[in-house]
Structures are given as structure tokens and as C-alpha cells.
């Protein structure tokens, strides 16, 4: 275990590593270069026989098929529909007649503004909002110009509508002019439609992926199958990072259907004809482990270490304004409170899985990934092949929530395929999925604020103690996304330096974001102390906002109470600089009937900016024999232009339920390095009977779209905690709430 | 050799008799619509009908369905010939990631077969065995209600 910042213990010796780390990774983690922002991106890696294919994203064939190669991963958040909507709007083609394909890996599919092909940060719609419309508008214009030539009529006389070129009362399918268009120069910078002319954007229709998903036809990674495919089960060390010391395979090898048993870098894999056989045999392996340092970790000791760090360590400054913490001295009243949020697993419904085949000097993987380029780099390393010999077949994702940004399960599948010599599918059990996750980091935060004589917040300080996601993410993934000419061992060595970097030199924004910024307060001081016991952590839906909003928005309520003010009025008095925030707060309150709750109903409010989007929730609950029943959540969201309003509503509903599961039940604990929880009986989920009614209002807006996949989550936990305070007078400062009060 | 009916077709398999039905249907008969979620009967992603009742097949030995009728999501309906619930699921845009929805639909279909006019409490009770991480519970409830209002599943 390390307690870092100025007192870093064992990682301090790696100080000299910083330079190389910066050289090899500087542009990668933060990923700045602008790429693939044009319609003339590199040639498409997939075979496209004919037609107009200039963009690598969009193809119109002579037989009038419109193919859209979806550059972001569909994990439920709605890009399948959302990005297709952008294409349909400018192409003047009905969304239902566009065939959407999951893109493979190619620079052309990097997220605009990034050098990586990742899906995360609630940015898919905002990043592609101009780019894909431009691609489609240019393609539409290419067809129009080709048609004018073929039909020998002026371009101006042709109207593009519903996938048809209309010339007076005659109509021709786009595809008829696809070959001609492909021989002509592609138009550029075609003027985009103005918002008032939108006929698809902003209008609701059923999700395009709905039919496949209600008939069992949507292909997830788990559903990949082909002749000759074996199934694998892997036994890992109970504490992540441990190595195999000895293994007795005799009993496992005797199980019917077992083909091979192979040790790989982190455990021992059974390869069998069928999934069940592999699992059964894996349980019979007798393995002795070299336990890692992590095996010394147990949750109670970690809590004590974090509390010690909170008391003893001043940490690094992450944000300041005015006189900082000094201003506390002149406050009329000072409030202090310490909050806690535990580690959390993602628990996607589809457990981690990957299918891998190494054959004829090539490696193919089938995987649902939020970072397929990282998956490709990982597959190249573990297959021993260069990256140009690796093909990624992308699938639907049965949930992502940040978990599928990492490629640890790809590494395993490819290593097993290589060691066994056959194509394998590795499917994690639910227990493995919960026990070998990249967790939402544990956090301890102390808030202190000063009120002036008028009951205004004059000073605001926060200190967060916990590990840094960016450090773990770099360790996990840097090698896979570093340029291929950088030897793996170099980038691996550099990736380990990330821990020290974020402990000692720079603040990981995700550790502190959401602890400040929503309120206009003259004097602020936000600090950070790194304590990292080494349990793998990663990006978890809304990242630092997921816990920091709970801390900040609960504490704001405490201050409102101390100032004897209404929580809504108190917030509005402190965020006059943020009109979107004011609007969602007022709207949510109005829709919920704030302060007019029926007898026996209690309300709490919270609001938070994340991923450029403002969201406010009012939680309404009642008490049933002292237990809490959450009746309703009223949400208002300002996300700029709502490209698909119903998907915005769905994402708010989703963030609310995901956030409520975390707030009520979510807790991962560790005993001697091993995660204690294992399945849905001890890592509980909100189910239908506890799911509240949800009402969502979307603020009308013509501003560019901002995120919706994550921002619905952060304000839920504080709004719920604030409602519990309103109902019971009990202020709960530790998650999960169900450890402190019963829910029904 | 174990014989049972799968979506109306008689099928036979010689896998070990303790193999859960889920894996037999997915890996032997290649119907991939039913999902693996927990392996412990806790999440409902693997739900199929056995003689019309919703059953968690990740913990149901295939031997137990010998001589019985098994229906999977593929047997419930298709886009061309949908079950009323599938139509309602689309109309309400219920699915997000979609992974749990086969199981949700099979549970809902069994619920309405048994109880054509369920109250909200009946729906909550009948559906609480199915977890959805995307939080589609509200829409599932609406889709079931609207199916009932539009004449149910008969």
C-alpha cells in the first residue's frame, strides 16, 4: 500500500521514469491531435465492392444500399440510432433504410478530436455532430451532381428526398448514380441544414436496433460462433497480479471434452469443446500461487490508511480561488463533514468475453469493446504478430459503462488461443466479472465551508483521498495504444510510471472533478492526496462525478440547512453564473411540485454539471415502517440539441437506475487482496419492484449537443440522500445508503 | 440421449446430462438469443419457457427437460411475426444494450399467459427476477401495460 503525494513510499524510486513516460505517452493518454475530421479519410479496410465509398464511413451502392460504418460502440447508450440520425438528416434518406455496421479498427474511425477509436466520456454525439452531417451532406451532393450529369439537367432542378433524386415528377434511387459519383471529385463543405429544417434530428421514432434486440438477433461478443471454435475457462489468482507457482492438471484433464490445459501469463486455462465442460474442469485444477503485494490488502486497513492520510497529509492543490482555505478563518459559521464512497464493480449484464483465432500468420478477434484499437494492440502483443496482421470484428456490447475500455480479457483470450493452437472463446463467469473488474475508485473526502453573516457560502474547501483512475488506465492500456515502433517493454515500463506521475506531479482531473465548479464561491481550495493500495481501478460511468457529486451536493444541502434556507433557493442563490443549471433546477422543482409534496412524501434535490450537460433531480420518497420507499424521480436535463429526445430520456432513466443501484447497494470490499462479493446475491441490483417512477424534462435548446450517457447519474445519490434527510433528519455521509437505512 | 421439443422441433442431444439447458441451446443448437448473465438463477438473462412457465436455464440440467416443450426468444416471435410484447417493446424503445431483453420478454410473456390483467404489483413481482443494468424497468412496465390494454397476448 502506498500513501502518496509528498509521502509516496515505494513508488518514489521511479521518479527518473517521468521523462520517458512523457515522451512515449504524452499525446496518447490525453490524446489531442485532430484526426479523421474529414470526408476524405483513409481507405476503408473492409471490402466495399462498388459505389461511392470516399468517406470510409458511408457507402451508397449501385443497388441502392446505404451502408453506414458505425464508428462508435453501441453499448445501450444509443449511438446506433443517434449517429445514424445525423447521417439520415443530411443524406435525405430515411433512418430505417440505412444499413448500420459495427466498424472495425481504422484511423478513419478515431473519435473526431482524438487519436484513439474509443467510445466514452459521453462525447459520441457532440464529437460527430458536425463531422457525420458533413459526410452525409457531401455524399448527398455528390449523388445530386452525378445525377445532373447523367440526366443532363441543371443541378438546381434536382430535389433530394427520401433516398430519391427527384426531377420534376420523375424519381430515381440514389444508387443509380453511385458509380458516376464515385468517378467524380467529392464535393466538400456542402452547406449543412439549419436546425429549423431538421426533419429527423429532434424527432422521435423507435430505436433502430430495437427489433434485433427483442427477437434475440442482435450479435453480442458472447454470441460469436463458428466451426472449430473451442471454449475456454481461466483460473486466476484470487488477488489480481499473482502468478502460478505450481499446478496439478490431472483431475481437470480427465473431464470429458477437455482438449488442452494451458498456463498463460495470469493463470491456467482449460480449453474444451463446450463451455460447461471447460468450467467444470477448471474447478478441478489445483493451483498454488505466488501471491502479489495486493494480497496484504484488506478493506478495514485501507479505510484506516485513508483516514490517516486525510489527517496527516496536506496533499496537492487541485483548484483554488480567492484566498483559498484562509478565508475559512473569517467565516461566521464553519461546517465540516467527511464523506465516503466505496469501490464499485461495473457488472455489465454481458460478462467480459472475447473470441480469438490465430491462423496462417493472422490473428482475428471478435469483441465488444469501447476501445477496439486498444484491443487490437493487445491482440498483436499476445499473438506475437504485428498490428497489421490483426483484425478486430466488432459486436454489440451488452453494457459498457467504462468497463470495456480495457482489453484485459482480450489479452487472456488471445494468449489462450496462442498457447492452445485453436480458436477459443473465453467467457468470464459472473463471479470473475465482479472479482476481476477495474473498479470505481474508493474515495474519502473532507469538506469544509464557511458561511458569511447573510448565510452565503464565502469559502469552500475539499480534500479527496484515494487512487487515480488515469494511472491505472495507463498501466492497463498504454502499451496497446503507443505507436507500434515503441517496444512493448518500453511502453510497459513507462506505463508503470503513471502511478508516480499522478501521485506526485499532476492531478488526475477525474479524481477531483465535480468537487468544485457548479457554484460561484469567492474562496476555494480543493486538494488531493493519493492513496493507492493497488486494486485495479478504471473508468466507471461518470467517473469522478459519480462520487464527487454525492459529496458536494450533499454538503451543499448541509450548508443550506445551516443557513436555514430552502435547498433549492440556496442553490439558485449560488449559481447565478450558470443559466443552464438554473433552468434545470427550476424545471425539475416545478415538475416535481417542490415543497408541495403530499403528506407522507419527502423530497430532496440535487443538480450537477458533467460532460457539458446540466442535470437536476428531485427524489420523492415515503417511509414504510421506517424503511425508505423511493417513489419518484423527476429529472430535468439541458444537453443542448436533443438529437433523439427519447434516447435522452432513456439515458436519464438509465443513469438514475444505475446511480440508484450504486447509492443503495454498491460496495466492493477486499479481504487479503481478494474481492469478497461474487454475484448478484451479494452485489445487489435495483430490480423492477424497487424501480421508481421517472419523469424527464428536456430543456429546449438549439446549442450543439452535449453528453447524456453519464450525466443523469451523479445527482441521483445526493438527491436521494437529501430526501432521506428531509424525511428522517438523518444525514448519511457514507455509501452505500442501505448499510445505514433500510429500503423497500 | 436426451430428447425434448425446442421451439416446436424435436431435438436430441448426448451432452452430459447435468449440462445446463442454456449452454445446450446456445452451443449445441446454436440459438444465441438466450443469454448467460450469472450462472446462478439470479438475473434472468437466460429465461426460457418450459411447458409455458418461465425458467432460469443457466441452472436447469438439460436432463430435466427430457420430454418437455422448451421455447426460446427465437420461438416467441420474429420481426415478421412478432409476439405482441415484442411489438410493444419496440414501440416503447425498451432495449438499450439489449442483452437482458430476451429474458425480460420471456418472463413477461409467461406472466401475461398466467395473469392476463396484472396489477403493477403483479408486474413488479413477476419481473423482479430479471435484472436490467441499463435501467429499462419503467419502459418494460409501460410496454406490458400497453400490451394488456391492446388486448393482451392471446
Interface residues (C-beta under 8 A of the other chain):
Chain A: X74 X75 X76 X77 X78 X206 X207 X209 X210 X211 X212 X213 X214 X215 X216 X217 X218 X219 X220 X222 X223 X225 X231 X256 X274 X275 X276 X277 X347 X348 X349 X350 X351 X396 X397 X398 X399 X400 X401 X427 X429 X430 X431 X646 X647 X650 X653 X654 X655 X656 X657 X658 X661 X679 X680 X681 X685 X686 X687 X688 X689 X691 X693 X694
Chain B: X15 X16 X19 X20 X23 X26 X27 X28 X30 X31 X32 X33 X34 X35 X36 X37 X38 X39 X40 X42 X43 X45 X72 X73 X74 X76 X77 X78 X79 X82 X86 X89 X90 X91 X93 X94 X95 X96 X97 X98 X99 X100 X101 X102 X105 X123 X124 X125 X127 X128 X129 X130 X131 X132 X133 X134 X135 X136 X137 X138 X139 X140 X141
